[in-house]
Amino acid sequence: MKRFKLCAVFVAVVLFATAGFAIAGTLDDVKAKGVISVGVNEGLFGFSKPDEKGVWRGLDVDTARAISVAVFGVPDKLKFVPLTAKTRFTALQSGEIDVLTRNCTQTLGRETALGLNFVHVNYYDGQGFLVPKKLGVKSARELDGATVCVLPGTTTELNLADYFRAHDMKMKPVVIESTPELAKAFFAGRCDVLTSDASQLASTRSVSPNPDDYIILPEIISKEPLAPVVRHGDDQWYDIVNFSVLALIAAEELGITSKNVDQMLKNLDPKIMRFLGVTGGNGKALGLDEKWAYNIIKQIGNYGEVFERNVGVNTPLKLERGLNDLWTRGGLMYAPPFK
């Protein structure tokens, strides 16, 4: 009996110590190495793609930069790790990366079976179909018998099969793991249709040799809430990544931009004072500097600024805000109180 009690105490101590390590782990790790390892798409214009000088740019990249600012006070303490759809979750599970900002869809299975946590959505999307105009197709219901380019290991692959089965249509999938190689196959005529999230289709079309030769069909066949991802078991790191995304949204709600944020420091609205760290508390709660949210908006901008410069109507993607507008303008972007 005595030995059993000692074993029970030992197990309890180990579990307690392990839990403590999980809670503090990632933040301590990234501070120790001085950089956050970020998994990104290997090349998706508007979301994560190096420019002609090799500088990574895009909405997901700016999301990662916001996390860097929150932790380090500067946006460039990042190591970008290009990942395919097949390798992205394994890289996070294994600890190769600290956070995944790679247009990933939040699902029940990924949150549970894969041991992952999705933070707040940074882009609401849905799956669509890209076709050449010369195909003469106006609706996805006309795609019976088509060859379809699709990425493996994605919700896209399952949605595609479900859609064709539900409408009693046949198709032949052309499965290629790499996003850039999949696009090349489509433009080379290896398949009739490219299916993916509508934003990804807009991105792919925008960098094609002749964008006007392709159309995105009107049907959106799924819900694809895209969000950054962290591992289960590290609540502090989850909170930091989550509220870094939410800070972008909250700033837009409060009317705070990268251009007026210094002026807003003088604003006497208690909500703004708490958000910008004039009134302390939020930084301490997260284990960050009290000016973490101010620093994000000063250096990255609010969500509207991030959206418009990367994927908005004045970019080659020409995307409307739609569901990604603030809730006050008919969208789904909504931040909880920062208090």
Secondary structure, 3 states (H helix, E strand, C coil): CHHHHHHHHHHHHHHHHHHHHHHHHHHHHHHHHCCEEEEEECCECCCEEECCCCCEECHHHHHHHHHHHHHHCCCCCEEEEEECCCCHHHHHHHCCCCEECCCCECCHHHHHCCCEEECCCCEEECEEEEEEHHHCCCCHHHCCCEEEEECCCCHHHHHHHHHHHHCCCCEEEEECCCHHHHHHHHHCCCCCEEEEEHHHHHHHHHCCCCHHHEEECCCCCCCEEECCEEECCCHHHHHHHHHHHHHHHHHHHHCCCCCCHHHHCCCCCHHHHHHCCCCCCHHHHHCCCCCHHHHHHHHCCCHHHHHHHHCCCCCCCCCCCHHHCEHHHCCCECCCCCC
